[in-house]
Amino acid sequence: MHLTETFQRVKQASKSLGLLTDSQRNEILQAVADAIIDNKERILTANARDLARMDKDNPLYDRLQLTESRLEDIANDMRNVAKLPTPLGHITKQKTLPNGLRLCRVSVPFGVIGMIYEARPNVTFDVFSLCFKSGNACVLKGGKDADDSNRESVALIHEVLEHYGIAKDAVSLLPATHEATGEMLNAVGYIDLCIPRGGRKLIDFVRDTARVPVIETGAGVVNTYFDKEGDREMGRAIILNAKTRRVSVCNALDCLLIHQDRLNDLEYLVSPQADKKVIIYADEKAYAILDGKYQYLEHGTAESFGTEFMDYKLAVKTVSSLNEAIEHIDQYGSGHSEAIITENADTAHRFQQYVDAACVYWNAPTSFTDGAQFGLGAEIGISTQKLGPRGPMALEEICTYKWLIEGEGQIRK
């Protein structure tokens, strides 16, 4: 398989995107959003073919599934992106040197963004909307589980682009093969930035293999600490929402840390999980409290506390102090999202100061780690690294900058 010609066409298309005005980009995004609703049966039919190949008991089934309401949400997110201010042309620094040279640092597109993702067909539209709004072309490499959905979605986008006289190579979907992934990761000179969005295995492979720049996103081993001064009503609701709202997403709760002084509240805190048949992997102290009181209970192991379950499973760990909770997160967390439930402001501030993660919550569930929820319109992923963007990556995070220098004939001695 040789995709060099595909990459060349996308690179060429990226140059023309910079010539569009923001109002033109917004009009096209609105048109794609309308097309999603007008052609929802096309997309749902393709999605049904993907779903037919997956076991309904697979927790990823929900992540793969599109519905009319989810398509409406996708279209609304795209309209929201269109309404956001352009991230381009912002002057982020300006100065005049003693020699009279005038310097200006201005935001510009990266050029071509490569996206590798798994069974998440909504990502196709999210990535397109953010890339197009920010003047970037995109190369998409979806997983085979969602290939029919992705192909129908990109075909729909192409129809709108061609209607407006825009090169359809502004968005290109690669074959759902490992070979295509390898070619993308080695497309030096064509792919300006690659973003993997998926599980730890995918992200590790991309980081270890790529010859193009990479920003790590997605993998989330998420913890919530219920402090000795936590409100149990609030905690019960937060823990349930963080764990069961959507178990297959990266901001879902994986491990509940509970202060040993509040073990008597543990049954109350986790009892709603039983309605969702959540399996709890409890440490020795927590197991003794829940034994005979919680139906889906198992003994936790060392592996239970560093696992991104993406399933109806939850680890529970007893800690003796705030410091022990922070140490646990340092050892097992992935730098994605962490939370504390407490009524003590000093404790909360210490937790937020010392926990090393992109998003650190106080009395709120980690399920809010999302570009749309943060008011960013949508997201291309959640960056868990420190170099470059961190947390939800939206319009500003997929732009770079260049320096513009004006002189009047000055020369350097």
C-alpha positions in Angstrom: 0.0 0.0 0.0 1.4 3.4 -1.0 -0.5 6.5 0.3 2.1 9.1 -0.7 -0.1 10.5 -3.4 -3.0 10.8 -0.9 -0.8 12.7 1.5 0.4 15.0 -1.3 -3.1 15.9 -2.2 -4.1 16.6 1.4 -1.0 18.8 1.8 -1.9 20.8 -1.3 -5.5 21.2 -0.2 -4.3 22.5 3.2 -2.7 25.5 1.5 -6.0 26.6 -0.1 -7.9 26.4 3.2 -5.8 29.3 4.4 -7.3 31.5 1.7 -10.9 31.1 3.0 -12.5 33.7 5.2 -13.9 32.8 8.6 -17.4 33.5 7.3 -16.9 31.0 4.5 -15.6 28.4 6.8 -18.6 28.9 9.1 -21.1 28.7 6.2 -19.6 25.4 5.1 -19.7 24.0 8.7 -23.3 25.0 9.0 -24.0 23.2 5.7 -22.4 20.0 6.9 -24.4 20.2 10.1 -27.6 20.5 8.1 -26.5 17.6 5.8 -26.0 15.3 8.9 -29.6 15.8 9.9 -30.9 15.7 6.3 -29.0 12.4 5.6 -29.3 10.8 9.0 -30.8 7.6 7.6 -27.7 7.2 5.4 -25.4 7.5 8.4 -27.5 5.3 10.7 -27.8 2.5 8.0 -24.0 2.5 7.7 -23.6 2.5 11.5 -26.0 -0.5 11.7 -23.7 -2.5 9.5 -20.8 -1.7 11.9 -23.0 -2.5 15.0 -24.0 -5.9 13.4 -20.3 -6.9 13.5 -19.9 -6.2 17.3 -21.3 -8.1 20.2 -24.0 -6.1 22.0 -22.4 -7.1 25.4 -19.1 -5.4 24.4 -18.9 -2.2 26.4 -17.5 -0.5 23.3 -20.9 -1.1 21.6 -22.3 2.1 23.2 -19.3 4.1 22.0 -19.8 2.8 18.4 -23.5 3.3 18.3 -25.0 6.4 16.6 -28.7 7.4 17.1 -30.9 10.2 15.9 -30.3 12.1 19.1 -26.5 11.6 19.0 -26.5 12.8 15.4 -28.4 15.9 16.4 -25.8 16.5 19.2 -23.0 16.1 16.7 -24.7 18.6 14.3 -25.2 21.0 17.2 -21.6 20.7 18.3 -20.6 21.5 14.7 -22.9 24.6 14.7 -21.4 25.7 18.0 -17.9 25.4 16.5 -19.0 27.6 13.6 -20.1 30.2 16.0 -16.9 30.4 17.9 -14.3 33.1 17.2 -11.7 32.2 14.7 -8.4 31.0 16.3 -6.4 32.4 13.4 -4.7 35.7 13.0 -4.5 36.4 16.8 -1.5 38.5 17.7 -0.1 36.9 20.8 3.1 39.0 21.1 4.2 42.3 19.6 7.2 44.5 20.1 9.7 46.9 18.5 13.4 46.2 19.0 15.9 49.0 19.8 17.1 48.7 16.2 13.6 49.5 14.9 12.6 46.0 13.8 8.9 45.4 14.4 8.1 41.8 15.6 4.6 40.3 15.6 3.7 36.7 16.7 0.5 35.5 15.0 -1.5 32.3 15.2 -1.7 30.1 12.1 -2.8 26.6 11.2 -0.5 23.6 11.7 -1.3 22.5 8.1 -2.2 18.8 8.0 -3.4 17.0 11.2 -3.4 13.2 11.2 -5.9 11.6 13.5 -5.9 7.9 14.6 -8.9 6.7 16.5 -10.9 3.6 17.3 -14.6 2.7 17.4 -15.8 6.3 17.7 -17.6 7.5 14.6 -18.5 10.8 16.2 -14.8 11.7 16.1 -14.9 11.9 12.3 -17.2 14.9 12.5 -15.6 16.5 15.5 -12.1 16.4 14.0 -13.3 17.7 10.7 -15.2 20.7 12.3 -12.3 21.7 14.4 -9.7 21.3 11.7 -11.7 23.1 9.1 -12.5 26.0 11.4 -8.8 26.4 12.2 -7.7 26.2 8.6 -6.2 22.7 8.9 -6.6 19.8 6.5 -7.0 16.4 8.1 -6.1 12.8 7.4 -8.3 10.4 9.3 -7.5 6.8 10.2 -10.4 5.2 12.0 -10.8 1.7 13.4 -12.2 -1.1 11.4 -15.1 -1.5 13.8 -16.5 1.9 12.7 -15.3 1.8 9.0 -18.8 1.9 7.4 -19.9 4.8 9.6 -16.7 6.7 9.0 -16.8 6.3 5.2 -20.4 7.4 5.0 -19.7 10.4 7.1 -16.6 11.5 5.0 -18.6 10.9 1.8 -21.2 13.4 3.2 -18.5 15.9 4.0 -17.0 15.6 0.6 -20.4 16.3 -1.1 -20.7 19.6 0.8 -17.1 20.6 0.1 -17.5 19.9 -3.6 -20.8 21.9 -3.6 -18.8 24.9 -2.3 -15.9 24.4 -4.7 -13.5 23.2 -1.9 -11.1 20.4 -2.6 -12.4 17.3 -1.0 -8.9 16.3 -0.1 -9.2 18.8 2.8 -10.4 15.7 4.6 -9.2 12.2 3.7 -10.1 8.9 5.3 -7.4 6.2 5.0 -8.1 2.4 4.8 -8.8 0.8 8.2 -5.6 -1.2 8.2 -2.4 -1.4 10.2 -0.4 -0.7 7.1 -2.2 2.6 6.6 -1.4 3.5 10.2 2.3 2.8 9.6 2.3 5.0 6.5 0.7 7.9 8.3 3.2 7.7 11.2 6.0 7.9 8.7 4.6 10.6 6.4 7.3 13.1 7.2 6.8 16.3 5.2 3.1 15.7 4.8 1.6 15.2 8.3 2.5 18.2 10.5 0.9 16.7 13.7 -0.5 13.3 14.6 -3.0 12.7 17.4 -3.9 9.2 18.5 -7.2 8.9 20.4 -7.9 5.6 22.0 -6.6 3.2 24.6 -3.1 2.8 26.1 -2.0 0.2 23.6 -2.8 2.4 20.6 -1.2 5.5 22.1 2.0 3.6 23.1 2.3 2.2 19.6 1.9 5.6 18.0 4.4 7.2 20.3 7.0 4.5 19.9 6.6 4.2 16.1 5.9 7.7 14.7 8.5 9.8 12.8 6.0 12.7 12.7 5.2 14.9 15.8 2.7 13.3 18.1 0.5 14.6 20.9 -0.8 11.8 23.2 -4.5 11.9 24.1 -7.2 9.6 25.4 -5.9 7.0 27.8 -7.5 7.7 31.2 -6.9 5.8 34.5 -9.3 8.1 36.5 -9.5 8.3 40.3 -11.9 10.0 42.7 -10.9 10.5 46.3 -13.7 10.7 48.9 -12.2 12.6 51.8 -13.0 12.2 55.5 -14.9 15.5 55.2 -16.8 14.6 52.1 -20.5 15.1 51.8 -22.0 11.6 51.3 -25.1 12.7 49.3 -22.9 14.7 46.9 -20.4 11.9 46.8 -23.0 9.3 46.0 -24.2 11.3 43.0 -20.7 12.2 41.7 -19.4 8.7 41.9 -22.4 7.2 40.1 -22.2 9.8 37.3 -18.5 9.5 36.9 -18.6 5.7 36.6 -21.8 4.9 34.8 -22.7 7.9 32.6 -20.7 6.3 29.8 -18.3 3.6 30.8 -16.4 3.4 27.5 -15.1 7.0 27.5 -11.7 8.1 28.7 -13.1 10.3 31.5 -15.0 7.5 33.2 -14.1 6.7 36.8 -11.9 3.6 37.3 -10.9 3.8 41.0 -12.6 5.2 44.1 -10.3 6.1 46.9 -12.0 6.4 50.3 -10.6 7.7 53.6 -10.6 5.0 56.2 -12.6 7.2 58.6 -15.5 7.0 56.1 -15.6 3.3 55.4 -19.0 3.1 57.1 -20.4 5.2 54.3 -19.0 3.1 51.6 -22.1 0.9 51.1 -24.2 4.0 50.7 -21.8 5.7 48.3 -21.6 2.7 45.9 -25.0 1.0 46.3 -26.5 2.8 43.2 -23.8 1.1 41.1 -25.6 -2.3 41.7 -28.4 -1.1 39.4 -25.9 -1.0 36.6 -24.3 -4.3 37.7 -21.0 -2.6 38.2 -18.4 -5.1 39.5 -16.4 -3.7 42.4 -12.8 -4.8 43.0 -12.3 -3.9 46.6 -9.2 -3.9 48.7 -9.2 -5.9 52.0 -10.8 -3.2 54.2 -13.4 -2.2 51.7 -14.3 -5.8 50.9 -15.0 -6.5 54.6 -17.4 -3.5 54.7 -19.2 -4.5 51.4 -19.2 -8.3 51.9 -22.8 -9.5 51.9 -24.1 -6.0 51.2 -23.1 -5.5 47.6 -24.0 -8.1 45.1 -21.2 -7.7 42.5 -18.2 -7.8 44.7 -14.7 -9.3 44.1 -11.3 -9.0 45.7 -9.1 -6.4 44.2 -5.6 -7.2 43.0 -2.6 -5.0 42.2 -3.8 -4.8 38.6 -7.2 -3.5 39.7 -5.8 -0.1 40.6 -4.0 0.8 37.4 -6.5 -0.4 34.9 -8.6 1.7 32.5 -11.6 -0.6 32.6 -13.9 1.0 29.9 -16.5 -1.3 31.4 -18.9 -1.6 34.3 -16.1 -2.2 36.7 -14.7 -0.1 39.6 -11.8 -0.5 41.9 -12.1 0.7 45.5 -9.0 1.5 47.6 -8.9 2.5 51.3 -6.4 5.3 52.2 -5.4 6.7 55.6 -4.8 10.3 54.5 -4.8 12.9 51.7 -1.1 12.3 51.1 -1.8 8.6 50.6 -4.5 9.4 48.1 -2.1 11.7 46.2 0.6 9.1 46.3 -1.8 6.5 44.9 -2.7 8.8 42.0 0.9 9.6 41.3 1.6 5.8 41.0 -1.5 4.7 39.1 -3.0 7.8 37.4 -2.5 8.6 33.7 -2.5 12.4 34.0 -6.0 12.7 32.5 -8.6 13.6 35.1 -8.7 13.2 38.9 -11.3 14.4 41.5 -11.7 15.0 45.2 -15.0 15.1 47.2 -14.6 17.2 50.4 -16.1 20.1 52.3 -12.7 21.2 53.5 -11.4 24.0 51.2 -7.8 23.7 52.4 -7.8 19.9 51.7 -9.3 20.5 48.2 -6.7 23.2 47.3 -3.8 20.9 48.5 -5.2 18.1 46.3 -5.6 20.4 43.3 -2.1 21.8 43.8 -0.3 18.4 44.2 -2.2 16.1 41.9 -0.4 16.0 38.5 -3.2 15.7 35.9 -4.6 17.8 33.0 -7.9 18.2 34.8 -8.3 18.2 38.6 -11.9 18.5 40.1 -13.3 19.5 43.4 -16.8 18.3 44.2 -17.6 17.5 40.5 -17.4 14.4 38.4 -14.6 13.7 35.9 -17.3 13.2 33.3 -17.1 16.9 32.6 -13.7 16.5 30.9 -14.9 17.3 27.4 -14.3 20.1 25.0 -18.0 20.8 24.5 -18.6 20.8 28.2 -15.7 23.2 28.7 -17.3 25.6 26.2 -14.8 24.9 23.5 -17.3 23.7 20.9 -15.9 20.2 20.5 -12.6 18.5 21.1 -10.0 16.7 19.0 -8.9 14.8 22.1 -7.7 15.1 25.7 -4.0 15.7 25.9 -2.3 13.9 28.8 1.2 15.2 28.1 2.8 18.4 29.3 4.7 19.6 26.3 2.3 21.6 24.1 -1.5 21.5 24.8 -2.9 19.8 27.9 -6.5 18.8 28.6 -9.3 19.2 26.0 -7.8 20.2 22.7 -10.0 22.5 20.7 -9.4 25.3 18.2 -6.6 27.2 19.9 -4.7 24.0 20.7 -4.5 22.9 17.0 -3.0 26.1 15.9 0.7 27.1 16.0 2.2 30.5 15.3 4.8 32.3 13.2 6.8 35.5 13.6 6.3 38.4 11.2 9.1 40.8 11.2 9.1 44.3 9.5 12.2 46.3 8.9 13.4 49.4 7.0 16.7 48.2 5.7 18.3 47.3 9.0 21.3 44.9 8.8 22.9 42.8 11.5 26.4 43.7 12.5 
